[in-house]
Amino acid sequence: MEITGKNITTTLEAYTNKVQQTKQPAASDPGKEQPTVKGDTVSLSKEAREVAAVTQKIEETPDIREDKVAEIREKINNGTYTVDGQKAATNLLAESLINELV
């Protein structure tokens, strides 16, 4: 069916009236059983529920590890923070190689 021009208003009014009629019980026959209006349902697979749970955990995990930041800040303030140059260089090279491979 093609809905254009003046038909849009008429069609929307008819649809709205029909929806309202199905939601409201008929007042003319109170003893008559009304049809049940069923809503849409969604069923998620086990894998989808697991993905949703993992995604929620990731969203709840803070981007910044405050405990680690506080520990490093304290070491810097005390003058006891040291950087292992060899380890830093190794990590930089490893990350660079991984980025080139990907």
DODRENKE-973915 format. One record per residue (C-alpha): residue number from 1; residue in three letters; x, y, z. Coordinates in nm, 4 decimals, decimal comma, m for minus. Example, Ala and Ser with C-alpha at 12.3 -4.5 7.8 and 13.67 -1.06 7.14 Angstrom:
2
PT  num  residuo  xx  yy  zz
PT  1  ala  1,2300  m0,4500  0,7800
PT  2  ser  1,3670  m0,1060  0,7140
This chain:
102
PT  num  residuo  xx  yy  zz
PT  1  met  0,0000  0,0000  0,0000
PT  2  glu  0,1296  0,3431  m0,0866
PT  3  ile  0,0563  0,6248  0,1568
PT  4  thr  0,0845  0,9755  0,0170
PT  5  gly  m0,0542  1,3221  0,0724
PT  6  lys  m0,3902  1,3305  0,2536
PT  7  asn  m0,3843  0,9532  0,2999
PT  8  ile  m0,1097  0,9847  0,5618
PT  9  thr  m0,3300  1,1624  0,8150
PT  10  thr  m0,6257  0,9320  0,7563
PT  11  thr  m0,4104  0,6206  0,7785
PT  12  leu  m0,2381  0,7368  1,0975
PT  13  glu  m0,5719  0,8198  1,2606
PT  14  ala  m0,7134  0,4800  1,1656
PT  15  tyr  m0,4047  0,3043  1,3013
PT  16  thr  m0,4110  0,5047  1,6245
PT  17  asn  m0,7801  0,4267  1,6758
PT  18  lys  m0,7226  0,0562  1,6137
PT  19  val  m0,4354  0,0457  1,8632
PT  20  gln  m0,6437  0,2253  2,1255
PT  21  gln  m0,9340  m0,0152  2,0704
PT  22  thr  m0,7133  m0,3181  2,1285
PT  23  lys  m0,5711  m0,1678  2,4487
PT  24  gln  m0,9093  m0,0708  2,6020
PT  25  pro  m1,1749  m0,3266  2,6992
PT  26  ala  m1,5116  m0,2774  2,5383
PT  27  ala  m1,7532  m0,1035  2,7752
PT  28  ser  m2,0603  m0,2420  2,5962
PT  29  asp  m2,0067  m0,6044  2,7045
PT  30  pro  m1,8278  m0,6255  3,0400
PT  31  gly  m1,8768  m1,0030  3,0668
PT  32  lys  m1,7165  m1,0716  2,7316
PT  33  glu  m1,3561  m1,1831  2,7459
PT  34  gln  m1,1279  m0,9402  2,5679
PT  35  pro  m0,8512  m1,0596  2,3348
PT  36  thr  m0,5056  m1,0500  2,4851
PT  37  val  m0,2634  m0,8142  2,3170
PT  38  lys  0,0781  m0,9737  2,3103
PT  39  gly  0,3909  m0,7617  2,2987
PT  40  asp  0,7120  m0,8313  2,1172
PT  41  thr  0,9641  m1,0560  2,2860
PT  42  val  1,3374  m1,0902  2,2466
PT  43  ser  1,5344  m1,4021  2,3239
PT  44  leu  1,9125  m1,3820  2,3508
PT  45  ser  2,1427  m1,6772  2,2981
PT  46  lys  2,3752  m1,7932  2,5729
PT  47  glu  2,6708  m1,6461  2,3841
PT  48  ala  2,4978  m1,3089  2,3511
PT  49  arg  2,4279  m1,3016  2,7250
PT  50  glu  2,7929  m1,3845  2,7960
PT  51  val  2,9113  m1,1094  2,5623
PT  52  ala  2,6738  m0,8643  2,7308
PT  53  ala  2,8063  m0,9632  3,0758
PT  54  val  3,1690  m0,9205  2,9665
PT  55  thr  3,0896  m0,5887  2,8002
PT  56  gln  2,9245  m0,4648  3,1200
PT  57  lys  3,2293  m0,5696  3,3268
PT  58  ile  3,4592  m0,3846  3,0856
PT  59  glu  3,2444  m0,0712  3,1083
PT  60  glu  3,2523  m0,0911  3,4900
PT  61  thr  3,6322  m0,1225  3,4976
PT  62  pro  3,7981  0,2177  3,5335
PT  63  asp  4,0362  0,3320  3,2601
PT  64  ile  4,2849  0,4521  3,5198
PT  65  arg  4,4107  0,2220  3,7939
PT  66  glu  4,3946  0,4668  4,0821
PT  67  asp  4,5820  0,2345  4,3172
PT  68  lys  4,8769  0,2090  4,0771
PT  69  val  4,8780  0,5846  4,0168
PT  70  ala  4,8785  0,6513  4,3923
PT  71  glu  5,1676  0,4059  4,4426
PT  72  ile  5,3807  0,5665  4,1694
PT  73  arg  5,2933  0,9166  4,2888
PT  74  glu  5,4075  0,8267  4,6390
PT  75  lys  5,7370  0,6849  4,5076
PT  76  ile  5,7982  1,0012  4,3016
PT  77  asn  5,7278  1,2228  4,6037
PT  78  asn  5,9627  1,0123  4,8198
PT  79  gly  6,2336  1,0124  4,5522
PT  80  thr  6,2325  0,6331  4,5327
PT  81  tyr  6,0795  0,5954  4,1860
PT  82  thr  6,3234  0,4518  3,9334
PT  83  val  6,2774  0,3675  3,5689
PT  84  asp  6,4323  0,0522  3,4228
PT  85  gly  6,5622  0,1849  3,0909
PT  86  gln  6,6197  m0,1615  2,9467
PT  87  lys  6,2637  m0,2690  3,0245
PT  88  ala  6,1174  0,0549  2,8838
PT  89  ala  6,3159  0,0188  2,5589
PT  90  thr  6,2142  m0,3463  2,5226
PT  91  asn  5,8463  m0,2608  2,5688
PT  92  leu  5,8668  0,0265  2,3179
PT  93  leu  6,0298  m0,1963  2,0552
PT  94  ala  5,7826  m0,4798  2,1168
PT  95  glu  5,4875  m0,2440  2,0781
PT  96  ser  5,6377  m0,0959  1,7621
PT  97  leu  5,6850  m0,4415  1,6071
PT  98  ile  5,3324  m0,5460  1,6959
PT  99  asn  5,1908  m0,2292  1,5393
PT  100  glu  5,3820  m0,2958  1,2164
PT  101  leu  5,2547  m0,6530  1,1987
PT  102  val  4,8973  m0,5504  1,2520
